[in-house]
Amino acid sequence: MTVKQEKGGRRSGGLNWSHRRMKHRRRGHGNLGRYSKKPVTQTKMSSKTSKKVDLRLTCPVCSKKAVINRPRAKRVEVFRIL
């Protein structure tokens, strides 16, 4: 297999219909935390220090492709095993 590091695309952070529905059903009563939540600190709003890595594997014989999603990493090294 040949390995190539893919540039990660824009990841969707939205919720699908069923998750939106369950979120709405769990709301309950009261002020919905509008005045009882602590404000978000500036450190929570900062950007991430690492990206999620996608590795694309390609078979040299049949040219089938597969994508592996790896967790966050600052640097990815691919070793060749003979």
Phi and psi restraints in degrees (range 20) as a CNS / XPLOR table:
assign (resid 1 and name C) (resid 2 and name N)
       (resid 2 and name CA) (resid 2 and name C) 1.0 -95.7 20.0 2
assign (resid 2 and name N) (resid 2 and name CA)
       (resid 2 and name C) (resid 3 and name N) 1.0 140.0 20.0 2
assign (resid 2 and name C) (resid 3 and name N)
       (resid 3 and name CA) (resid 3 and name C) 1.0 -114.8 20.0 2
assign (resid 3 and name N) (resid 3 and name CA)
       (resid 3 and name C) (resid 4 and name N) 1.0 132.7 20.0 2
assign (resid 3 and name C) (resid 4 and name N)
       (resid 4 and name CA) (resid 4 and name C) 1.0 -134.8 20.0 2
assign (resid 4 and name N) (resid 4 and name CA)
       (resid 4 and name C) (resid 5 and name N) 1.0 136.3 20.0 2
assign (resid 4 and name C) (resid 5 and name N)
       (resid 5 and name CA) (resid 5 and name C) 1.0 -84.7 20.0 2
assign (resid 5 and name N) (resid 5 and name CA)
       (resid 5 and name C) (resid 6 and name N) 1.0 123.8 20.0 2
assign (resid 5 and name C) (resid 6 and name N)
       (resid 6 and name CA) (resid 6 and name C) 1.0 -91.5 20.0 2
assign (resid 6 and name N) (resid 6 and name CA)
       (resid 6 and name C) (resid 7 and name N) 1.0 150.9 20.0 2
assign (resid 6 and name C) (resid 7 and name N)
       (resid 7 and name CA) (resid 7 and name C) 1.0 -78.9 20.0 2
assign (resid 7 and name N) (resid 7 and name CA)
       (resid 7 and name C) (resid 8 and name N) 1.0 124.2 20.0 2
assign (resid 7 and name C) (resid 8 and name N)
       (resid 8 and name CA) (resid 8 and name C) 1.0 -66.7 20.0 2
assign (resid 8 and name N) (resid 8 and name CA)
       (resid 8 and name C) (resid 9 and name N) 1.0 132.7 20.0 2
assign (resid 8 and name C) (resid 9 and name N)
       (resid 9 and name CA) (resid 9 and name C) 1.0 -77.3 20.0 2
assign (resid 9 and name N) (resid 9 and name CA)
       (resid 9 and name C) (resid 10 and name N) 1.0 -177.4 20.0 2
assign (resid 9 and name C) (resid 10 and name N)
       (resid 10 and name CA) (resid 10 and name C) 1.0 -72.1 20.0 2
assign (resid 10 and name N) (resid 10 and name CA)
       (resid 10 and name C) (resid 11 and name N) 1.0 123.2 20.0 2
assign (resid 10 and name C) (resid 11 and name N)
       (resid 11 and name CA) (resid 11 and name C) 1.0 -89.7 20.0 2
assign (resid 11 and name N) (resid 11 and name CA)
       (resid 11 and name C) (resid 12 and name N) 1.0 135.9 20.0 2
assign (resid 11 and name C) (resid 12 and name N)
       (resid 12 and name CA) (resid 12 and name C) 1.0 -80.9 20.0 2
assign (resid 12 and name N) (resid 12 and name CA)
       (resid 12 and name C) (resid 13 and name N) 1.0 133.7 20.0 2
assign (resid 12 and name C) (resid 13 and name N)
       (resid 13 and name CA) (resid 13 and name C) 1.0 -109.7 20.0 2
assign (resid 13 and name N) (resid 13 and name CA)
       (resid 13 and name C) (resid 14 and name N) 1.0 4.3 20.0 2
assign (resid 13 and name C) (resid 14 and name N)
       (resid 14 and name CA) (resid 14 and name C) 1.0 -78.4 20.0 2
assign (resid 14 and name N) (resid 14 and name CA)
       (resid 14 and name C) (resid 15 and name N) 1.0 165.3 20.0 2
assign (resid 14 and name C) (resid 15 and name N)
       (resid 15 and name CA) (resid 15 and name C) 1.0 -101.7 20.0 2
assign (resid 15 and name N) (resid 15 and name CA)
       (resid 15 and name C) (resid 16 and name N) 1.0 145.6 20.0 2
assign (resid 15 and name C) (resid 16 and name N)
       (resid 16 and name CA) (resid 16 and name C) 1.0 -81.2 20.0 2
assign (resid 16 and name N) (resid 16 and name CA)
       (resid 16 and name C) (resid 17 and name N) 1.0 -179.0 20.0 2
assign (resid 16 and name C) (resid 17 and name N)
       (resid 17 and name CA) (resid 17 and name C) 1.0 -63.0 20.0 2
assign (resid 17 and name N) (resid 17 and name CA)
       (resid 17 and name C) (resid 18 and name N) 1.0 -43.7 20.0 2
assign (resid 17 and name C) (resid 18 and name N)
       (resid 18 and name CA) (resid 18 and name C) 1.0 -67.7 20.0 2
assign (resid 18 and name N) (resid 18 and name CA)
       (resid 18 and name C) (resid 19 and name N) 1.0 -35.9 20.0 2
assign (resid 18 and name C) (resid 19 and name N)
       (resid 19 and name CA) (resid 19 and name C) 1.0 -70.2 20.0 2
assign (resid 19 and name N) (resid 19 and name CA)
       (resid 19 and name C) (resid 20 and name N) 1.0 -36.9 20.0 2
assign (resid 19 and name C) (resid 20 and name N)
       (resid 20 and name CA) (resid 20 and name C) 1.0 -64.1 20.0 2
assign (resid 20 and name N) (resid 20 and name CA)
       (resid 20 and name C) (resid 21 and name N) 1.0 -38.6 20.0 2
assign (resid 20 and name C) (resid 21 and name N)
       (resid 21 and name CA) (resid 21 and name C) 1.0 -65.9 20.0 2
assign (resid 21 and name N) (resid 21 and name CA)
       (resid 21 and name C) (resid 22 and name N) 1.0 -44.9 20.0 2
assign (resid 21 and name C) (resid 22 and name N)
       (resid 22 and name CA) (resid 22 and name C) 1.0 -67.1 20.0 2
assign (resid 22 and name N) (resid 22 and name CA)
       (resid 22 and name C) (resid 23 and name N) 1.0 -35.1 20.0 2
assign (resid 22 and name C) (resid 23 and name N)
       (resid 23 and name CA) (resid 23 and name C) 1.0 -63.5 20.0 2
assign (resid 23 and name N) (resid 23 and name CA)
       (resid 23 and name C) (resid 24 and name N) 1.0 -39.6 20.0 2
assign (resid 23 and name C) (resid 24 and name N)
       (resid 24 and name CA) (resid 24 and name C) 1.0 -68.5 20.0 2
assign (resid 24 and name N) (resid 24 and name CA)
       (resid 24 and name C) (resid 25 and name N) 1.0 -36.9 20.0 2
assign (resid 24 and name C) (resid 25 and name N)
       (resid 25 and name CA) (resid 25 and name C) 1.0 -72.6 20.0 2
assign (resid 25 and name N) (resid 25 and name CA)
       (resid 25 and name C) (resid 26 and name N) 1.0 -25.9 20.0 2
assign (resid 25 and name C) (resid 26 and name N)
       (resid 26 and name CA) (resid 26 and name C) 1.0 -85.1 20.0 2
assign (resid 26 and name N) (resid 26 and name CA)
       (resid 26 and name C) (resid 27 and name N) 1.0 -0.2 20.0 2
assign (resid 26 and name C) (resid 27 and name N)
       (resid 27 and name CA) (resid 27 and name C) 1.0 -63.2 20.0 2
assign (resid 27 and name N) (resid 27 and name CA)
       (resid 27 and name C) (resid 28 and name N) 1.0 -45.9 20.0 2
assign (resid 27 and name C) (resid 28 and name N)
       (resid 28 and name CA) (resid 28 and name C) 1.0 78.2 20.0 2
assign (resid 28 and name N) (resid 28 and name CA)
       (resid 28 and name C) (resid 29 and name N) 1.0 -149.7 20.0 2
assign (resid 28 and name C) (resid 29 and name N)
       (resid 29 and name CA) (resid 29 and name C) 1.0 -113.2 20.0 2
assign (resid 29 and name N) (resid 29 and name CA)
       (resid 29 and name C) (resid 30 and name N) 1.0 172.3 20.0 2
assign (resid 29 and name C) (resid 30 and name N)
       (resid 30 and name CA) (resid 30 and name C) 1.0 100.6 20.0 2
assign (resid 30 and name N) (resid 30 and name CA)
       (resid 30 and name C) (resid 31 and name N) 1.0 -163.0 20.0 2
assign (resid 30 and name C) (resid 31 and name N)
       (resid 31 and name CA) (resid 31 and name C) 1.0 -87.8 20.0 2
assign (resid 31 and name N) (resid 31 and name CA)
       (resid 31 and name C) (resid 32 and name N) 1.0 9.3 20.0 2
assign (resid 31 and name C) (resid 32 and name N)
       (resid 32 and name CA) (resid 32 and name C) 1.0 59.9 20.0 2
assign (resid 32 and name N) (resid 32 and name CA)
       (resid 32 and name C) (resid 33 and name N) 1.0 28.1 20.0 2
assign (resid 32 and name C) (resid 33 and name N)
       (resid 33 and name CA) (resid 33 and name C) 1.0 75.3 20.0 2
assign (resid 33 and name N) (resid 33 and name CA)
       (resid 33 and name C) (resid 34 and name N) 1.0 14.5 20.0 2
assign (resid 33 and name C) (resid 34 and name N)
       (resid 34 and name CA) (resid 34 and name C) 1.0 -66.7 20.0 2
assign (resid 34 and name N) (resid 34 and name CA)
       (resid 34 and name C) (resid 35 and name N) 1.0 -36.0 20.0 2
assign (resid 34 and name C) (resid 35 and name N)
       (resid 35 and name CA) (resid 35 and name C) 1.0 -113.6 20.0 2
assign (resid 35 and name N) (resid 35 and name CA)
       (resid 35 and name C) (resid 36 and name N) 1.0 -1.7 20.0 2
assign (resid 35 and name C) (resid 36 and name N)
       (resid 36 and name CA) (resid 36 and name C) 1.0 -106.0 20.0 2
assign (resid 36 and name N) (resid 36 and name CA)
       (resid 36 and name C) (resid 37 and name N) 1.0 -5.8 20.0 2
assign (resid 36 and name C) (resid 37 and name N)
       (resid 37 and name CA) (resid 37 and name C) 1.0 -83.8 20.0 2
assign (resid 37 and name N) (resid 37 and name CA)
       (resid 37 and name C) (resid 38 and name N) 1.0 147.5 20.0 2
assign (resid 37 and name C) (resid 38 and name N)
       (resid 38 and name CA) (resid 38 and name C) 1.0 -77.2 20.0 2
assign (resid 38 and name N) (resid 38 and name CA)
       (resid 38 and name C) (resid 39 and name N) 1.0 149.8 20.0 2
assign (resid 38 and name C) (resid 39 and name N)
       (resid 39 and name CA) (resid 39 and name C) 1.0 -67.8 20.0 2
assign (resid 39 and name N) (resid 39 and name CA)
       (resid 39 and name C) (resid 40 and name N) 1.0 151.5 20.0 2
assign (resid 39 and name C) (resid 40 and name N)
       (resid 40 and name CA) (resid 40 and name C) 1.0 -73.8 20.0 2
assign (resid 40 and name N) (resid 40 and name CA)
       (resid 40 and name C) (resid 41 and name N) 1.0 130.2 20.0 2
assign (resid 40 and name C) (resid 41 and name N)
       (resid 41 and name CA) (resid 41 and name C) 1.0 -78.3 20.0 2
assign (resid 41 and name N) (resid 41 and name CA)
       (resid 41 and name C) (resid 42 and name N) 1.0 163.8 20.0 2
assign (resid 41 and name C) (resid 42 and name N)
       (resid 42 and name CA) (resid 42 and name C) 1.0 -68.7 20.0 2
assign (resid 42 and name N) (resid 42 and name CA)
       (resid 42 and name C) (resid 43 and name N) 1.0 -28.2 20.0 2
assign (resid 42 and name C) (resid 43 and name N)
       (resid 43 and name CA) (resid 43 and name C) 1.0 -69.5 20.0 2
assign (resid 43 and name N) (resid 43 and name CA)
       (resid 43 and name C) (resid 44 and name N) 1.0 -31.0 20.0 2
assign (resid 43 and name C) (resid 44 and name N)
       (resid 44 and name CA) (resid 44 and name C) 1.0 -72.1 20.0 2
assign (resid 44 and name N) (resid 44 and name CA)
       (resid 44 and name C) (resid 45 and name N) 1.0 -24.3 20.0 2
assign (resid 44 and name C) (resid 45 and name N)
       (resid 45 and name CA) (resid 45 and name C) 1.0 -91.1 20.0 2
assign (resid 45 and name N) (resid 45 and name CA)
       (resid 45 and name C) (resid 46 and name N) 1.0 -1.2 20.0 2
assign (resid 45 and name C) (resid 46 and name N)
       (resid 46 and name CA) (resid 46 and name C) 1.0 -74.3 20.0 2
assign (resid 46 and name N) (resid 46 and name CA)
       (resid 46 and name C) (resid 47 and name N) 1.0 164.0 20.0 2
assign (resid 46 and name C) (resid 47 and name N)
       (resid 47 and name CA) (resid 47 and name C) 1.0 -77.6 20.0 2
assign (resid 47 and name N) (resid 47 and name CA)
       (resid 47 and name C) (resid 48 and name N) 1.0 161.5 20.0 2
assign (resid 47 and name C) (resid 48 and name N)
       (resid 48 and name CA) (resid 48 and name C) 1.0 -75.2 20.0 2
assign (resid 48 and name N) (resid 48 and name CA)
       (resid 48 and name C) (resid 49 and name N) 1.0 153.2 20.0 2
assign (resid 48 and name C) (resid 49 and name N)
       (resid 49 and name CA) (resid 49 and name C) 1.0 -94.0 20.0 2
assign (resid 49 and name N) (resid 49 and name CA)
       (resid 49 and name C) (resid 50 and name N) 1.0 -10.2 20.0 2
assign (resid 49 and name C) (resid 50 and name N)
       (resid 50 and name CA) (resid 50 and name C) 1.0 -140.1 20.0 2
assign (resid 50 and name N) (resid 50 and name CA)
       (resid 50 and name C) (resid 51 and name N) 1.0 161.7 20.0 2
assign (resid 50 and name C) (resid 51 and name N)
       (resid 51 and name CA) (resid 51 and name C) 1.0 -112.6 20.0 2
assign (resid 51 and name N) (resid 51 and name CA)
       (resid 51 and name C) (resid 52 and name N) 1.0 156.4 20.0 2
assign (resid 51 and name C) (resid 52 and name N)
       (resid 52 and name CA) (resid 52 and name C) 1.0 -79.9 20.0 2
assign (resid 52 and name N) (resid 52 and name CA)
       (resid 52 and name C) (resid 53 and name N) 1.0 140.9 20.0 2
assign (resid 52 and name C) (resid 53 and name N)
       (resid 53 and name CA) (resid 53 and name C) 1.0 -108.2 20.0 2
assign (resid 53 and name N) (resid 53 and name CA)
       (resid 53 and name C) (resid 54 and name N) 1.0 134.5 20.0 2
assign (resid 53 and name C) (resid 54 and name N)
       (resid 54 and name CA) (resid 54 and name C) 1.0 -111.1 20.0 2
assign (resid 54 and name N) (resid 54 and name CA)
       (resid 54 and name C) (resid 55 and name N) 1.0 127.5 20.0 2
assign (resid 54 and name C) (resid 55 and name N)
       (resid 55 and name CA) (resid 55 and name C) 1.0 -109.1 20.0 2
assign (resid 55 and name N) (resid 55 and name CA)
       (resid 55 and name C) (resid 56 and name N) 1.0 130.0 20.0 2
assign (resid 55 and name C) (resid 56 and name N)
       (resid 56 and name CA) (resid 56 and name C) 1.0 -104.4 20.0 2
assign (resid 56 and name N) (resid 56 and name CA)
       (resid 56 and name C) (resid 57 and name N) 1.0 119.5 20.0 2
assign (resid 56 and name C) (resid 57 and name N)
       (resid 57 and name CA) (resid 57 and name C) 1.0 -99.9 20.0 2
assign (resid 57 and name N) (resid 57 and name CA)
       (resid 57 and name C) (resid 58 and name N) 1.0 132.6 20.0 2
assign (resid 57 and name C) (resid 58 and name N)
       (resid 58 and name CA) (resid 58 and name C) 1.0 -126.9 20.0 2
assign (resid 58 and name N) (resid 58 and name CA)
       (resid 58 and name C) (resid 59 and name N) 1.0 129.8 20.0 2
assign (resid 58 and name C) (resid 59 and name N)
       (resid 59 and name CA) (resid 59 and name C) 1.0 -81.6 20.0 2
assign (resid 59 and name N) (resid 59 and name CA)
       (resid 59 and name C) (resid 60 and name N) 1.0 126.4 20.0 2
assign (resid 59 and name C) (resid 60 and name N)
       (resid 60 and name CA) (resid 60 and name C) 1.0 -71.7 20.0 2
assign (resid 60 and name N) (resid 60 and name CA)
       (resid 60 and name C) (resid 61 and name N) 1.0 -19.9 20.0 2
assign (resid 60 and name C) (resid 61 and name N)
       (resid 61 and name CA) (resid 61 and name C) 1.0 -84.3 20.0 2
assign (resid 61 and name N) (resid 61 and name CA)
       (resid 61 and name C) (resid 62 and name N) 1.0 -58.1 20.0 2
assign (resid 61 and name C) (resid 62 and name N)
       (resid 62 and name CA) (resid 62 and name C) 1.0 -103.4 20.0 2
assign (resid 62 and name N) (resid 62 and name CA)
       (resid 62 and name C) (resid 63 and name N) 1.0 -2.1 20.0 2
assign (resid 62 and name C) (resid 63 and name N)
       (resid 63 and name CA) (resid 63 and name C) 1.0 56.4 20.0 2
assign (resid 63 and name N) (resid 63 and name CA)
       (resid 63 and name C) (resid 64 and name N) 1.0 32.7 20.0 2
assign (resid 63 and name C) (resid 64 and name N)
       (resid 64 and name CA) (resid 64 and name C) 1.0 -77.0 20.0 2
assign (resid 64 and name N) (resid 64 and name CA)
       (resid 64 and name C) (resid 65 and name N) 1.0 148.1 20.0 2
assign (resid 64 and name C) (resid 65 and name N)
       (resid 65 and name CA) (resid 65 and name C) 1.0 -122.3 20.0 2
assign (resid 65 and name N) (resid 65 and name CA)
       (resid 65 and name C) (resid 66 and name N) 1.0 146.9 20.0 2
assign (resid 65 and name C) (resid 66 and name N)
       (resid 66 and name CA) (resid 66 and name C) 1.0 -142.1 20.0 2
assign (resid 66 and name N) (resid 66 and name CA)
       (resid 66 and name C) (resid 67 and name N) 1.0 146.4 20.0 2
assign (resid 66 and name C) (resid 67 and name N)
       (resid 67 and name CA) (resid 67 and name C) 1.0 -115.6 20.0 2
assign (resid 67 and name N) (resid 67 and name CA)
       (resid 67 and name C) (resid 68 and name N) 1.0 129.6 20.0 2
assign (resid 67 and name C) (resid 68 and name N)
       (resid 68 and name CA) (resid 68 and name C) 1.0 -111.2 20.0 2
assign (resid 68 and name N) (resid 68 and name CA)
       (resid 68 and name C) (resid 69 and name N) 1.0 127.5 20.0 2
assign (resid 68 and name C) (resid 69 and name N)
       (resid 69 and name CA) (resid 69 and name C) 1.0 -93.7 20.0 2
assign (resid 69 and name N) (resid 69 and name CA)
       (resid 69 and name C) (resid 70 and name N) 1.0 122.0 20.0 2
assign (resid 69 and name C) (resid 70 and name N)
       (resid 70 and name CA) (resid 70 and name C) 1.0 -101.5 20.0 2
assign (resid 70 and name N) (resid 70 and name CA)
       (resid 70 and name C) (resid 71 and name N) 1.0 157.9 20.0 2
assign (resid 70 and name C) (resid 71 and name N)
       (resid 71 and name CA) (resid 71 and name C) 1.0 -70.6 20.0 2
assign (resid 71 and name N) (resid 71 and name CA)
       (resid 71 and name C) (resid 72 and name N) 1.0 -178.6 20.0 2
assign (resid 71 and name C) (resid 72 and name N)
       (resid 72 and name CA) (resid 72 and name C) 1.0 -63.6 20.0 2
assign (resid 72 and name N) (resid 72 and name CA)
       (resid 72 and name C) (resid 73 and name N) 1.0 137.7 20.0 2
assign (resid 72 and name C) (resid 73 and name N)
       (resid 73 and name CA) (resid 73 and name C) 1.0 -155.2 20.0 2
assign (resid 73 and name N) (resid 73 and name CA)
       (resid 73 and name C) (resid 74 and name N) 1.0 144.5 20.0 2
assign (resid 73 and name C) (resid 74 and name N)
       (resid 74 and name CA) (resid 74 and name C) 1.0 -80.1 20.0 2
assign (resid 74 and name N) (resid 74 and name CA)
       (resid 74 and name C) (resid 75 and name N) 1.0 -33.5 20.0 2
assign (resid 74 and name C) (resid 75 and name N)
       (resid 75 and name CA) (resid 75 and name C) 1.0 -143.6 20.0 2
assign (resid 75 and name N) (resid 75 and name CA)
       (resid 75 and name C) (resid 76 and name N) 1.0 137.8 20.0 2
assign (resid 75 and name C) (resid 76 and name N)
       (resid 76 and name CA) (resid 76 and name C) 1.0 -119.8 20.0 2
assign (resid 76 and name N) (resid 76 and name CA)
       (resid 76 and name C) (resid 77 and name N) 1.0 129.3 20.0 2
assign (resid 76 and name C) (resid 77 and name N)
       (resid 77 and name CA) (resid 77 and name C) 1.0 -118.1 20.0 2
assign (resid 77 and name N) (resid 77 and name CA)
       (resid 77 and name C) (resid 78 and name N) 1.0 133.6 20.0 2
assign (resid 77 and name C) (resid 78 and name N)
       (resid 78 and name CA) (resid 78 and name C) 1.0 -111.9 20.0 2
assign (resid 78 and name N) (resid 78 and name CA)
       (resid 78 and name C) (resid 79 and name N) 1.0 123.0 20.0 2
assign (resid 78 and name C) (resid 79 and name N)
       (resid 79 and name CA) (resid 79 and name C) 1.0 -99.6 20.0 2
assign (resid 79 and name N) (resid 79 and name CA)
       (resid 79 and name C) (resid 80 and name N) 1.0 144.9 20.0 2
assign (resid 79 and name C) (resid 80 and name N)
       (resid 80 and name CA) (resid 80 and name C) 1.0 -99.2 20.0 2
assign (resid 80 and name N) (resid 80 and name CA)
       (resid 80 and name C) (resid 81 and name N) 1.0 124.3 20.0 2
assign (resid 80 and name C) (resid 81 and name N)
       (resid 81 and name CA) (resid 81 and name C) 1.0 -106.9 20.0 2
assign (resid 81 and name N) (resid 81 and name CA)
       (resid 81 and name C) (resid 82 and name N) 1.0 125.5 20.0 2
